[in-house]
Amino acid sequence: MNAFPPLSKADWIAKVEADLKSASLDALRSTLPGGLKLQPLYTADDARDLRAPGLPGVFPYLRGAAPLGGWTIRQEYDDPRPSVCKKLIAEDLERGVEALYLRLGPRNGCRVLTIDSLDGLLESVHLEKTSIWLDAGSDALAVAAGLLAVAKRRGVSYALLDGCFGFDPVGLIAEEGRLQGGLRARFSELRDLASWCSQNAEGLRAVEVSSEPYHGGGASTVQELAYSIATGIEYLRQLVDGGMGVDSAARQIAFSYSVSGDFFTEIAKLRAARWLWAKVVVAAGAEPNAGAMHIHARTSRFTKAQRDPWVNMLRATAECTAAVLGGARSVATQPFDCAIGPADELAQRVARNTQVVLREEAHLGKVADPAGGSWFVESLTNDLARAAWAELQSIEGGGGIVAALGSGKLIDAVSEVADAREQDLARRKTPIVGVSEFPNLREDAVQREPVSEEEVQASFKASLDALELGAHRDRLLALVKLANDLERPAGALTEACVAAASDGADMYSIATVLQHGQPDFHLEPILQWRQSEIWEELRARSDRARSPLLAFLANLGPTPSHKARSTWTQNLLAAAGIDAKGNAGFSEASSLASAWNESGASLAVIAGSDEDYETMLEPAIAELKTAGCPVVLVAGRPGDRESRLREAGASDFIFVGADVLSVMSRVLDSIGVKP
């Protein structure tokens, strides 16, 4: 006999509504950025009509591209100083890192110019054993040729290489608003490199679809999915139009996603991404196994804070866990000080060991798709996928991702969601621990010495000076001719670039001749930002004041009456960089004037209960204004008394749900703190 008979969803809802008394169940529903609704309760009924998710490693790959759990620890490197990058790579490979993601090139990330410098950078790397993912921006083909030339020099067979060359011209346009050499030429190079990889190195992928431009701009999860899949479709179309089979073309495309702190949403995002891409690839005519999406995930820069950066360790751990549970094939953990400057040794070690601990101690890789079967996760995956599919159809109906970027519609859509995010941050509806909530006014700011641009330029100039200018003129001119030859064989341009690099031509010259005579492509980029920036800017403004800022807390009534609002107020003031002088409370408004004069504060905040406000609030405001207080804030909603209270001298009101960021900015204006 079952002592606990099953209850229906209606039974649970009835119980919740009874406990809520007069409140509505809607109060427990939440909304994701972009408008997708989350229910407070999910049961088997919610998942009953959903498409069967299948098994890990089986089409449609919703539950994972591989049948078994596990992932590759792939850290990312972009310090512009090759000597620093070289040291970091060597240390990490000795201590648990298994694969590399390198932002590098003559104009991007780690500044390498020749294959000698690239070979030196990768001195500790066994190319036949270590997967390498590149991000060289618009110089992708030149840098890919450089890496292939290094492999050739070392006698490493191309067939043993693994990784991705990270060619992502659409992502570059979206993030930077400019593509050197134009889109047409870059697409031609992309097709050539993909054809070469397909013919000569099956472990290498030429193309990357990065969600970072959209994620870093504050886009919604649905937008991030739709725009990344739309970009994948554009690349698939380009490769197929260039003569590749659909199966081969699909296998040349890899995806990278940034993973933020909305834990379950991010797990569902990666699951939905695989489902969407598998559907696209099969619809294009490929075999199902060609639709297995290869995902590299990174912890989000968007969520990282400069203030109290130690909290970033917790953020990164949650994000890394979500990436693993979501089925990413490789993961990179950003150092906790990535928003401040070049990471120190501690930050690098913690970033690396976060994944080592999750694997070796938490054993997250032992199970494939552990979130599978959860009514909530399955429902959320379905909702994200279907909403993204609808957005994707709209993009394709308008001419594709490039047309959407060029028209400005995509930028406007992302900006609308980003503006809503900013409002939630300003109102502290989306709190940031250590920044807008529970800040530590007395913390020592973490400092990182910025990379000296003079040092970078000097190193780069030394490499330039060592070149024999004109030594490879004929080979480079032949490259120009081949790049403009529309009838060249597939992969011939890549082969010629590798030959030029092997012969000693530098990557900057190769990239330059590939772009020669081609106009740059320009459009409005997606503004990149971090969610803590708006509060950090306010705090930095307070730090620039001539002396530490102090507020006088005019607490009304005994401690039990004012404590809740007083504590909330101190928290908010600290987020703005203002200390608050507390007290046990005042029973008479007439006592406030002398206490204010003795405090040495620049402003006052009145905090008390609604009951005490009935009789003491207006006299308290009058006393403080008479005493010369320039700014008097009231903690609590003013209601229908607002006009009267402002006439009495109240400067502004702070309460849960108010745009307190704007209020505190006006306060700094009023007390003479310059922007």
Protein Blocks (a to p, Z undefined) as FASTA:
>chain_A
ZZbdcddfklmmmmmmmmnomacfklmpccdehiiacdfbdcfklmmmpccebjehiaeh
lnopbfbecdddddddfbfblklmmmmmmmmmmnopabdcddedjkgcjadfbfklmmmm
mmmpcfklmccdddehjmlmmmmmmmmmmmmmnopafklpgcdehiafklmmmmnopaeh
ijklmmmmmmmmmmmmmmmommbcfbdcdfklmmmnopafklmmmmmmmmmmmmmmmmmm
nopafklmmmmpccdddddfblmlmmmmmmmmmmmmmmmmmmnopafklmmccddddddf
klpcfbhkllmmmmmmmmmmmmmmnopabdcdddfklmnmccdfklmmmmmmmmmmmmmm
nommmpghklgoiaklmmmmmmmmmmmmmmmmmmmmnnpjklmmmnommmmmmmmmmmmm
mmmmmnomaccehilgopafkbccdddddddfklmmmmmmmmmmmpcghklmmmmmmmmm
mmmmmkbcehklmmmmmmmmmnopafklmmmmmmgoiacddddddddddfklmmmmmmmm
mmmpmbdcddddddehjfklmmmmmmmmmmmmmmnopacdddebjfbfklmmmmmmmnop
abdcddddfklmmmmmmmmmmmmmmnopabdcdeddekjmlmmmmmnopabdcdehiafk
lmmmmmmmmnopaZZ
